[in-house]
Every structure is written in C-alpha cells, then in structure tokens.
C-alpha cells in the first residue's frame, strides 16, 4: 500500500512515490513530465527497522528468562523473596516492553537531558520552503504531517539533527511511521535546502530552549487507525528509540 520513499516535485509540488531501487536516478514526473532527480539515500529503508525490532524482541525475552531463572536459583523456593519475585515478575516484564508514550505526552531521551513530544498530526498540504530561491509553496498532494517539540531540560547544550531525509546529513537516523498493521509510510524528500516551513535541519539547543520540527510522510488518505512513530535518540546524542502512539482521534 505504501512505497518506501517519496519525493516532492520541484515543478508541480506533487508527491512522487518510488522504490528504493530507483533512489539516485532521474525519472520524469508522472504528473508534469519534468525530469526529477530522486535523492540517493540507499541506507534508508523503513522496513529494515521494523525487522530489527522483530529480531530484538526474542533476545529480550531470553535475557529476562535467564535473569528470572538465575534469581529463582539464588532464592530458595518458598522463601518470601521468591514469592515476592513471582508476584513482581509480570510487572517487570510489562515495564521492560512498555516504552511507548501516548501523544501528546512528552518522552524523555535516554542519555540526554531532553524531551520530545508529538504535539500535532494532520493530513493536508503543508507549506515547504526552498532556501536556494527563498520560495514558499504548498505541496499539491496531501501528506501526513507530524509536528514535534524538542526541549532541552538540562544545563548543557544539546545538539539536534533532523529525523527527516536530508542528504547532507547522511549519518543522521530517520523517523519511521507505521500503522496498526505494521505498514510503513514513506518519508518525503525535498532535496538539499528544501524543507517544511518552520522546521530545522540541525540546531544547538541551549538550556531551557525548545524548537519545533515537522516530519512529512506520503499518505494517500487520512489515517483511520492509530499510528506509531519511532524516533532514534542518537539524533539528540542519546541512546535507543522513542516510540509514540498517535491515537486516531487526535489526527486532524
């Protein structure tokens, strides 16, 4: 249903969806016919991240199982500590896997004094800015727009890199948006120097400072179910991933 990658035509402002194999090639825009240089970003593929998650889960189960077995070996069966462990084990398992924050609640970035919050999700034609020619224009094709607020809650500067596709920052990790069935929405590419209005490609956040970010995904129609977005913490100098569940009733 959803292609892995998408690009906004610089001429007609419509969304061109394409496969990973077409990345880095030139094709005529299917809407206006003008040649479009599809961004070369061969390291990005949302499905790979989903597979990583599926492989990680069995490993976590194994670690928990070994830890639990070790604890029961050290604690004599029937002992009060063993009974306490038996009661607490389900809660420990739940806490281990329950790392999803329900939007718009903010989530803390592990390893850095910073928070991220999904403040708004909408379906429509947002304004994008072309820095080289200083031009503002709307996308002709409706897309899914996820707005974020990133806040520095510590006393040191926090370096931020966008989760959008930016060819100039190939080392930055990307955002992944999926529906309840696990299908990924394609991140939109605009080319270097072109990005959603009000967004930042990178920034140094001073203590107490907050910035906004917008991430656009290709979407044929307004999502009818809950969504989940995954944001790598390393884009803020942290560890792991932040995951947010976006209730369908909050999607505008």
C-alpha positions in Angstrom: 0.0 0.0 0.0 2.8 2.4 0.9 6.1 2.8 -1.0 9.3 3.1 0.8 10.4 6.5 -0.4 8.7 9.7 -1.7 9.8 13.0 -3.3 8.1 16.3 -3.9 8.4 17.5 -7.5 10.1 20.9 -7.6 7.9 22.0 -10.5 4.3 20.8 -9.7 4.8 20.2 -6.0 3.1 16.8 -6.1 4.4 13.8 -4.3 6.2 11.2 -6.4 6.4 7.8 -4.7 9.2 5.4 -5.8 11.0 2.3 -4.8 14.4 2.0 -3.1 15.9 0.7 -6.3 15.0 4.0 -8.0 16.9 6.1 -5.5 19.6 8.2 -7.1 18.1 8.1 -10.6 16.3 10.6 -12.8 12.7 9.9 -13.9 10.1 12.1 -15.5 7.5 13.4 -13.0 4.3 11.3 -13.6 2.2 14.5 -13.1 4.0 17.2 -15.1 6.7 15.3 -17.0 9.6 17.5 -15.8 12.7 15.3 -15.0 13.1 14.7 -11.3 16.4 13.7 -9.6 15.4 11.2 -6.9 17.6 11.6 -3.8 20.3 9.0 -3.4 19.9 7.7 0.1 20.5 4.0 -0.2 21.0 3.4 3.5 17.4 4.3 4.3 14.6 1.6 4.3 11.8 1.7 7.0 11.2 -2.0 6.6 14.7 -2.8 7.9 14.0 -1.0 11.2 10.8 -3.0 11.6 12.7 -6.2 11.1 15.3 -5.1 13.6 12.6 -4.7 16.2 11.2 -8.1 15.5 14.6 -9.7 15.9 15.3 -7.8 19.1 12.2 -9.0 20.9 13.1 -12.7 21.2 16.5 -11.6 22.6 14.9 -9.5 25.3 12.6 -12.4 26.2 15.7 -14.7 26.5 17.5 -12.1 28.7 14.5 -11.8 31.0 14.1 -15.6 31.2 17.7 -16.1 32.1 17.6 -13.3 34.7 14.4 -14.8 36.2 15.8 -18.3 36.3 19.0 -17.1 38.0 17.0 -15.2 40.6 15.0 -18.3 41.5 18.2 -20.4 41.7 19.7 -18.0 44.2 16.5 -17.6 46.2 15.2 -20.7 48.0 11.8 -21.9 46.6 9.0 -20.9 49.0 11.1 -18.2 50.6 9.3 -14.8 51.0 11.8 -13.2 48.5 10.9 -15.9 45.9 7.2 -15.3 46.4 7.8 -11.6 46.0 9.7 -12.1 42.8 7.0 -14.3 41.4 4.4 -11.6 42.0 6.7 -8.8 40.7 7.8 -10.6 37.6 4.8 -9.8 35.4 5.2 -6.2 36.3 8.9 -6.2 35.5 8.1 -7.7 32.1 5.5 -5.1 31.4 7.8 -2.3 32.3 10.5 -3.7 30.1 8.4 -3.6 26.9 6.1 -0.7 27.7 8.2 2.2 26.3 5.6 3.7 24.1 4.4 7.2 25.0 0.8 8.2 24.0 0.9 11.6 22.2 0.8 14.4 23.1 2.6 13.4 26.3 6.4 14.2 26.2 9.0 11.5 26.5 12.5 11.7 28.0 15.5 11.0 25.8 17.7 8.3 27.4 21.2 9.5 28.0 20.5 13.2 27.4 18.5 15.8 29.4 16.0 16.5 26.7 12.3 15.7 25.9 10.4 15.2 22.7 6.6 15.5 22.3 4.3 14.8 19.3 2.1 17.9 19.5 0.0 17.6 16.3 -0.6 15.2 13.5 -2.6 16.4 10.4 -3.4 15.4 6.9 -3.2 18.1 4.3 -0.9 20.2 2.1 1.7 21.9 4.3 4.0 24.8 3.2 7.5 23.9 2.3 10.5 26.3 2.0 13.0 26.3 -0.8 16.1 28.0 0.7 18.1 28.4 -2.5 15.4 30.5 -4.2 13.7 31.7 -1.0 10.3 30.5 -2.1 7.4 29.2 0.0 4.8 26.9 -1.6 2.3 24.2 -0.6 2.5 20.6 -1.6 -0.1 19.8 -4.2 -0.6 16.3 -2.8 -2.0 15.9 0.7 0.5 14.3 3.1 0.7 13.3 6.8 2.4 15.9 8.8 3.8 15.1 12.3 4.8 18.1 14.4 7.2 17.7 17.3 8.6 19.9 20.1 12.1 19.2 21.3 13.1 20.7 24.6 16.5 20.9 26.4 15.7 20.2 30.1 19.3 20.2 31.3 22.2 22.6 31.8 24.3 21.7 28.8 23.8 22.4 25.1 22.0 19.6 23.2 22.9 19.0 19.6 19.9 18.2 17.4 19.8 16.7 13.9 16.6 16.3 12.0 14.8 12.9 11.6 13.8 13.9 8.1 15.7 12.7 4.9 18.5 15.2 4.5 21.2 14.1 2.0 23.7 16.5 3.7 23.3 14.6 7.0 23.6 11.0 5.9 24.8 9.9 9.3 21.5 11.0 11.0 18.9 8.4 11.6 15.4 8.7 10.2 11.9 8.7 11.6 9.6 5.7 11.0 5.8 6.0 10.9 3.7 2.8 10.9 0.0 1.9 11.2 -1.6 -0.8 13.3 -0.8 -3.4 10.7 2.9 -2.5 10.7 2.9 -0.9 7.3 5.4 2.0 6.9 4.6 5.4 5.5 7.3 6.8 3.1 9.3 9.8 4.3 9.2 12.7 1.9 12.4 14.0 0.3 12.7 17.6 -0.9 16.3 17.8 -1.8 19.1 19.8 -0.1 17.9 23.2 1.1 14.2 22.4 0.9 12.2 21.5 4.0 8.8 22.1 5.7 8.3 25.6 6.8 9.3 26.2 10.5 11.5 23.1 10.6 15.2 22.8 11.5 17.8 20.6 9.8 20.1 20.9 12.8 20.4 23.1 15.9 22.2 23.5 19.2 19.6 23.8 21.9 20.6 26.0 24.9 19.4 25.0 28.4 15.7 25.6 28.6 15.3 26.1 24.9 12.7 24.4 22.7 12.3 24.1 19.0 9.7 22.7 16.6 10.1 20.1 13.9 7.9 18.8 11.2 8.2 15.4 9.5 6.1 14.7 6.4 5.1 11.2 5.2 3.4 10.2 2.0 -0.2 9.2 2.6 -3.0 8.5 0.1 -5.7 9.3 2.6 -6.2 10.5 6.1 -5.2 7.6 8.5 -8.2 5.9 10.0 -6.3 4.0 12.7 -3.8 4.7 15.4 -0.2 5.4 14.2 3.1 4.8 15.8 6.2 6.9 15.2 9.7 5.8 16.1 12.5 8.4 16.6 16.1 7.4 17.2 17.6 9.1 20.2 21.0 9.4 18.7 19.8 12.4 16.7 19.9 14.2 20.1 23.0 12.5 21.3 21.0 9.9 23.3 20.5 6.1 23.2 17.7 3.8 22.0 14.5 5.0 20.4 11.5 7.0 21.4 8.2 5.5 20.3 4.9 7.4 20.4 1.4 6.1 19.8 -0.8 8.6 18.0 -4.5 8.0 18.7 -6.6 8.2 15.6 -9.0 10.7 17.2 -6.2 13.2 17.5 -5.3 13.1 13.8 -6.6 16.3 12.2 
